[in-house]
Each structure stands twice: as C-alpha cells, then as structure tokens.
Amino acid sequence: MEIHLIHWIAFLVFVFLMLALDLGVFHRKSHEVKIKEALLWSLVWILLALVFNYFVYFYMGKVKALEFLAGYLIEKSLSVDNLFVFLLLFGYFNVEPKYQHKVLFWGILGALIMRAVFIFAGVALLNSFHWLIYVFGAFLVFTGIKMLSPGDAKVEPEKNVLVRLFKKVFPVTKEMRGGNFFVRENSKLFATPLFVVLIVVEFTDLIFAVDSIPAILAISKDTFIIFTSNVFAILGLRALYFALAGITRYFFYLKYGLAIILAFVGLKMLVSGYYKFPVTWSLAVIFGILLLTIIASVIFPKKEKIV
C-alpha cells in the first residue's frame, strides 16, 4: 500500500487525540502515578503499537511490519537507559511525584516534534548523500564502545548550556511553585525550577535522539515506518518511567546490551554497501541481546557497595 497524506493526517490526529485524552481526562489533576496505573498504561501503549503493527503487516506487508517492530524495539529499549537519567534529574531538583507526569508529558510532546525533524532530515540526507550512512554507522559503533566503559550517569543541570543561557535571559524563582512552570510576582514573570527541569528533559532527549535516530535508519528508510515506531515508543515512555523507575537500577547489564545493539546496527550500516542484513535477523539479534542482558541482570545482580 502506498502511503498518502491522508494516512499521515489520520495518524497525527490519533496521536493528538490520545494526548488530549491523557492530559485532559486521566491526568487533569496532578497526582502521583502509582505502579498499578503505570503498568496499565504501559500495557495500553504496547497493545496499541502491536495493533498498529498488525495493520502495517496487513496493508504494507511482512517486511514493513518487521521493520516497524525492529524500530519500535530499538527505540523502546534505548528509552529504558534514558529513564534512569530522568530519575536522577527529578531527584536532583526534588520534583514531587505528582508533578513528574506533567513534566514528562510536555517533554515528550517536544520530543515528538524534534524526532519528526530529525527523521525527515536524516532520511533526506541519506537519500541525497548515501555516503552519510557510513558516517552514521561509525558514530553508532563509537557510541556503543563508549557506553561499554564503566561509570555511572551523572546529572549536573547547573552545567547545562541551555539552562545557563536561560537563567541569564529569564529570571527563575529559587523554589518550586507547585506544578507551575511560570509565576507572576510583583508584576514580573518568573520561570520556576520545574520549567528548568523541562528544559533539561528536552535537552536530554535531543542528545538521546542523536543515537536512536541513526540506529533506526539502519533498519528502515521509510519515513512513515520510522516516525510511527518512534512515536509509539515515545508515547509509552511516561508510563514506562513510572512502572520501571524503582527497578531500572537492578538491570545492571542492560546498559551493556544497549551498547552492543548500537554497535551492531552501526556495523550493519558500515557493511550495507556489501551485504544487506535481513530484517528478521536484525530483529532476532536485538531481541536476543535484550533478553540475555535482562536474564544476566537477574541471575548476576550488581553487588551494592558497603560504605
């Protein structure tokens, strides 16, 4: 089936309806998202992605469906590593649990826009300058190797360039003001630390997209498949955060699995001019690596340091 403008419009309408339903109905009032609610929403988004994948299979064929599934799996798995950064960030700013969903909602809305720009630009560049596939491939291999190096993630928002620039041009209150991003005091508009958190969330996703978009470009060059798989993975990211925030630290070896996946898709891009990996092979390798690292994390947990 050939993808037309009507398919893009229908998909975007569906996305905005789901976002409106999420914010306007289920999260109209700020509240702490409990693990039961988070797991339910995670299941909803996963099921919606699988239903959409079925339609891709039915209308576009097996290859496109496998490309969607592989892209979705890569984005979803890489998102888990990003969740730990969000956890550290909220802890650093002491963001109350009931306001975390609001930050992630608007952060992910911004992420969708940035991803659209990245995806269309990336596909256009690869179509016009095919040699860039080798640049992307080398970058992913380098990133994978870098991720294998030991060391824990650190969050230092005060050193973030965007945060420092924003504070120079816009006054920021010293303390939180409930769930407000902006407040007016003495007829002057102030941003709150909650908005600074949002800036760092957006910046974090921008850096994250630099890794994930080239990785998915190694799976497919179809903008509709890449964009929709990204969107479904990102829309489920908030629920996944609240479901896994308390246990991500236990998946110690997942970081290394993600590093191997990035290196693998990078190698795929580097050899694409000589050999085309079947999508089924890519999907099997990605799924196998994730499964092995999760099992290894359970069987051989990281030993806590005794102080």
LINQUIGI-V822249 format. One line per field, one symbol per residue. psi: psi as a letter, one per 40 degrees, with the letter a starting at -180 (. if undefined). burial: b if it has 16 or more other ideal C-beta (glycine too) atoms within 10 Angstrom, else e. A space follows every 10 residues. Layout:
psi = ???
burial = ???
This chain:
psi = hhhidddddd dddddddddd ddddcdfdhh ihhidddddd dddddddddd ddddddddde iddddddddd dddddddddd dddddddddd ddefhideed dddddddddd dddddddddd ddddddddgd eddddddddd dddddddeii iihihgdeeh ddddddddeh ihidiigbeh diihhfehhi iidddddddd dddddddddd dddddddedi ehdddddddd dddddedddd dddedeedee gdeddddddd dddddddddd ededhhhidd dddddddddd dddddddddg ihhhhh.
burial = eebeeeeeee beeebeeeee ebeeeebeee eebeeebbee bbeebbeebe ebbeebbeeb eebbbbbbbb bbbbbbbbbb bbbbbbbbbb eebebeeebb bbbbbbbbbb bbeebeebbe ebbeebeeee ebbeebbebb bebbeebeee eeeebebeeb eebeeeeeee eebeebbebb beeeeeeeeb bbbbbbbbbb bbbbbeebbe bbbbbbbbbb ebbbbbbbbb bbbbbbbbbb bbbbbeebee bbbbbbbbbb bbbbbbbbbb eeeeeebebe ebbebbeebb eebbebbeee eeeeeee
